[in-house]
């Protein structure tokens, strides 16, 4: 799961130029998230994406556009769905 809080001034300019919509669409196309939420958070614009990251080496290509083009603060958290949790718990036994 990725949560990004986007710099307000930078994103204002990106909205005016149309670049924000392009960045978001590119992220959605690349990640194919099972859920994507957008709204205010931590005093700015934010997004939360739930997606399947098969390889951690893809992290730079996911986060750098947000860092470089939108001045975002990003947190990435590993999370599991119900099936993943059941598989993990079964492995404990």
C-alpha positions as CSV (number, residue, x, y, z in Angstrom):
1,X,0.0,0.0,0.0
2,X,1.3,3.4,-0.9
3,X,0.2,6.7,0.7
4,X,1.4,9.9,-0.8
5,X,0.8,13.5,0.4
6,X,1.4,15.9,-2.4
7,X,2.9,19.3,-2.0
8,X,0.1,21.9,-2.5
9,X,2.0,24.5,-4.4
10,X,3.6,22.0,-6.7
11,X,0.4,20.2,-7.3
12,X,-1.4,23.5,-8.0
13,X,1.0,24.1,-10.8
14,X,0.6,20.5,-12.0
15,X,-3.2,20.8,-12.1
16,X,-3.0,24.0,-14.1
17,X,-0.7,22.4,-16.6
18,X,-2.6,19.2,-16.8
19,X,0.4,17.2,-15.6
20,X,-1.2,16.0,-12.4
21,X,-3.9,14.0,-14.3
22,X,-1.1,12.5,-16.5
23,X,1.0,11.4,-13.5
24,X,-2.0,9.9,-11.8
25,X,-3.1,8.0,-14.9
26,X,0.4,6.7,-15.6
27,X,0.6,5.4,-12.0
28,X,-2.8,3.7,-12.3
29,X,-1.8,2.2,-15.7
30,X,1.5,0.8,-14.3
31,X,0.3,-0.4,-10.9
32,X,-3.3,-1.6,-11.7
33,X,-4.2,-1.0,-8.1
34,X,-7.1,-3.0,-6.6
35,X,-8.1,0.2,-4.8
36,X,-7.2,3.9,-5.3
37,X,-8.4,6.7,-3.0
38,X,-7.8,10.4,-3.5
39,X,-8.7,13.3,-1.1
40,X,-7.3,15.6,1.5
41,X,-4.9,14.3,4.1
42,X,-2.3,15.8,6.4
43,X,-3.1,19.3,5.3
44,X,-2.7,18.6,1.6
45,X,-3.8,16.5,-1.3
46,X,-3.2,12.8,-0.8
47,X,-3.7,9.4,-2.5
48,X,-3.7,5.9,-1.2
49,X,-3.1,3.0,-3.6
50,X,-3.4,-0.7,-2.8
51,X,-1.5,-2.7,-5.3
52,X,0.5,-5.9,-5.7
53,X,4.3,-5.2,-5.7
54,X,5.9,-8.4,-6.8
55,X,9.5,-7.1,-6.7
56,X,10.8,-4.3,-4.4
57,X,13.2,-3.2,-7.2
58,X,10.2,-1.5,-8.8
59,X,9.9,0.9,-5.9
60,X,12.0,3.7,-7.5
61,X,10.0,3.7,-10.7
62,X,6.8,3.9,-8.6
63,X,7.9,6.6,-6.1
64,X,10.3,8.9,-8.1
65,X,7.6,10.5,-10.3
66,X,5.8,11.5,-7.1
67,X,8.9,12.8,-5.5
68,X,10.3,14.6,-8.5
69,X,7.2,16.0,-10.1
70,X,4.9,16.5,-7.2
71,X,7.1,17.0,-4.2
72,X,5.3,14.2,-2.4
73,X,5.9,12.7,1.0
74,X,5.5,8.9,0.6
75,X,5.0,6.0,2.9
76,X,4.9,2.4,1.6
77,X,3.5,-0.3,3.8
78,X,3.4,-4.0,3.1
79,X,-0.1,-5.3,3.6
80,X,-1.9,-8.6,3.0
81,X,-5.4,-9.5,1.8
82,X,-7.4,-12.2,3.6
83,X,-5.9,-15.0,1.4
84,X,-2.4,-13.9,2.0
85,X,-3.0,-13.8,5.8
86,X,-4.4,-17.3,5.8
87,X,-1.4,-18.6,3.8
88,X,1.0,-16.9,6.2
89,X,-0.7,-18.2,9.3
90,X,-0.8,-21.7,7.8
91,X,3.0,-21.5,7.3
92,X,3.4,-21.0,11.0
93,X,2.1,-24.4,11.9
